[in-house]
């Protein structure tokens, strides 16, 4: 017998993407009890409350993302990469708007989220975290072999599952398996469909990244009707970062 686990991450206020992913999971006849969310429910998208409330409705086990932390605890920054003045404008616009449009009750929910979850499935131990074991806003990209080797050397678990970068991948380093689930609501790898991950654990570990279409244009237009920056709508349409001109 094997166990199927579903990992979702980085929904970022995109209720259309989340609803489509949950429908796809149900259509695959996977129990919603087997879903784990790796954080960043809010930020950049137009429906932070609706996303949180759907997560709460289905009692999806969720850990704290850096954006959830910033909004829930009224922090002045989201802890994102800020390399240019334009990046600073974007992150402050998103954080300010999201903070103003997330209810007090939902902020309390965000504050109560766990920072990490550990699981034991068959003979495998898993660590679920938002970014890395060391920091809620540490970026671990597929090419970051040196960083992965350091994590692997200090990782007690066999598998680490995380998000944050919005780029899905799986990679084995020193007998430790790294799985980045990608992003449900804000993919950046050039495929604008919602992304989530199914991990089937038995005698071996099988990993599948699932892409789900949803009404991107509806969400993009909703963004454009708010005080959120139009660049956030364009990112959804393109499925990748738009370089500043």
N, C-alpha and C positions, 0 to 999 in steps of 0.2 A: 504493500500500500504506500501511496505517496501523498504528500500534503501540498495543496496549492495555496500560496500566499499572494496577495495583491498589494502592490505598493504604488501609492500616488503621492505627488509632491508638487509644490509651487503652483497652486491654483490661482492665486493672485486676483481674487475678486471676480473671477470669470465663471459665473454660474452656468452659462450655456455649455461650456466645456465640461464642467464637473457633472452636470446632469447627463450629458452624452456618454461620459466614461462610466458612470454608475449603471446606466441602461445597458451598456456593452458588457459590463461585468455580470449583470443579471442574466443577459441573453446567453452568456457562456455557462450559466448555472453554477456560478461560484458564490458561495455564501458571503454576504456582506460582513459577516463576523470575521472573515479572513482578510479584510482590508485594513491596511495601516497607512496613515497619512504622515508624511515626513515634514510637514510644516509649510509655512508661508501661505496661509489661507487668504491673506489680504495684501493690498498694495497694487498700484498700477491699474487695477480693473474697477469697473463701475458698481459692482455688487458685493461689497464686503460682508454686509449683514446676511444676505441671502446664502452666500457660501458657508458662513459659519453655522447658520441655522440648518442647512442641509446636512452638514457634518454631524451636528447635534441630533438631528432627527434620526439618523441611521446609527447613532452611537459609534461612529468610526473612531477607532483608537488613533490619536493624533499627538504628535510631538511639536514642540515649540520651534518655529522658524525665526530667523532674525527680524523679519518684518512683523510677525506676530508679537515678538518681544517689544519692538519699538512702539507699536500702536497700543498694545495692552498696558505697557508701563510708562507711556507718555515720554518716550526718549526723544532727544533732539535730532537723532540721526538713525538711519536704518542699518548702518554697518555694511552698506554695499560698497563695491569698488567705485571710488570717485577719483578719476584721473584728470578730468578737465573741468573748467567752469560750467560747461554745458551739462556734464554729469551731475554737478552739484545742484543746478537748477531743476533738473528732472527728478532727482531723488527728493528734494525738498517739496516740490509740487505734489508728488505722489504721497509722501508721508503726511503733509499737512492736510490734504484733501481726505485721505483715508481716515486719519484721526478724527476729523470733523464729522465724518459720515459713518462711523462705526459706533453702535449704541454702547452705553455704559455696561449693560448686561453682557454684551458680546466681548467687550474689553476684559471684563472679569473672567469670562471663559478662557480667553487667550492667556491671561495671567496664570491660570491654574494648570496649563498644559505642562506635561513632563518634558524634560530636556532630552532624555534618551530612553529607549526601551531595549531590553535584552530578551531574547527568545531562545528556547531550546526545542528544536524540531528534529526528531529522530536522533542521529548522532552529531548533528550540527548545532553550533551556537551562533546566533546572529546578534549584531549590534545595529540598532536603528538610530540614526542621528540625522540632524538636518544638513550639516555641512561636513564636519570632520569630528573625530573624537575630542579634539583639542579646543575647538572654537565654533560658536554658532554661525560665524560668518567667514569661515576659512574655505577658500575655493580649492577643490581638488579636481583638476581636469584630467582627462585621459592621458595627456602627455606628461603629467607631473610624476614621473617615475621615482625620482628621489624622495619626494614627499610621501608617496605611497609606500616606498620601502621603509621609511621611518615609522609610518603608521603600522605597517605589517609587523615590524619587529616588536612593537609594544602592544599589539592587539591580542587580547586573550581569546576573543571569539574567532570563528572560522570565516565568517562572512560579515562584511560591513555594507549596509544599505543606506544610501543618502541621496540628497538632491542638491539644491542651492545653485548649481551652475547652469541648469536648464539644458544640459547636453547629456543625453543618455549614453551609457557605455557599460560594459562589464570587462573585467581584466583580472588576471590572477598574478599576484605578486608574492613570492616566498610562501606559497601554499595558502595564502589568504585571498579570498575572493572579494573584489570591489564591484559593487553594483550601484551605478547612478541611474535613478529612475527616469530622468528627464523631467519635463514640466507638463502638467495638465493644461494650465491656463495661459502660459507665456513661453512657448518653445522658442529656442534661439538657434537651432541647428539647421535651419533652412526648410524644415518641414513644418508647415503651420497647423497641422492637425494636433489635437490633444494627444499627449503621450503618457502611457503608464506601463507598469511592468508586472508580469506574472512570473513568480519563481516557484517551480515545482520541485519539492525536496523528497527524495526517496533514497535509493542506493547511490544516486548521483544528484546533481543540481542542474536543472534545466531552466534557462532564462529566456523569456520572450518579451520583447518590447512591442506594445500594441499601439497603433495609431488610429485615432477615432476622429472622423470628420464632425464638425458642428457648424452652427451658423456664425461664422467669424464676422461677417459684415454687420450683423445685428449688434454684436458686442462693440465693434469698432465705432459704429454710429452712436451707440450709447455713451462711449467715451467722449466722442466729439461734442456731445450735447451737455457735457459737464465742464467744470473748470480744470479737469485733467488735461494734460498736454496732448495735442493731436499725434505727436510722435508715438505715443503708446498704442494708438489705434493702428498706425502704420506697421509697428512691429508685429502685431497680431496678423495683419494681412500678409506680411512677407515671411514670417516665421524666423526672423533674424534681426539683429541690431541694425539700425539705420545709421550709417556713418555721417557725422556732422560735416556739413559743406564748408 
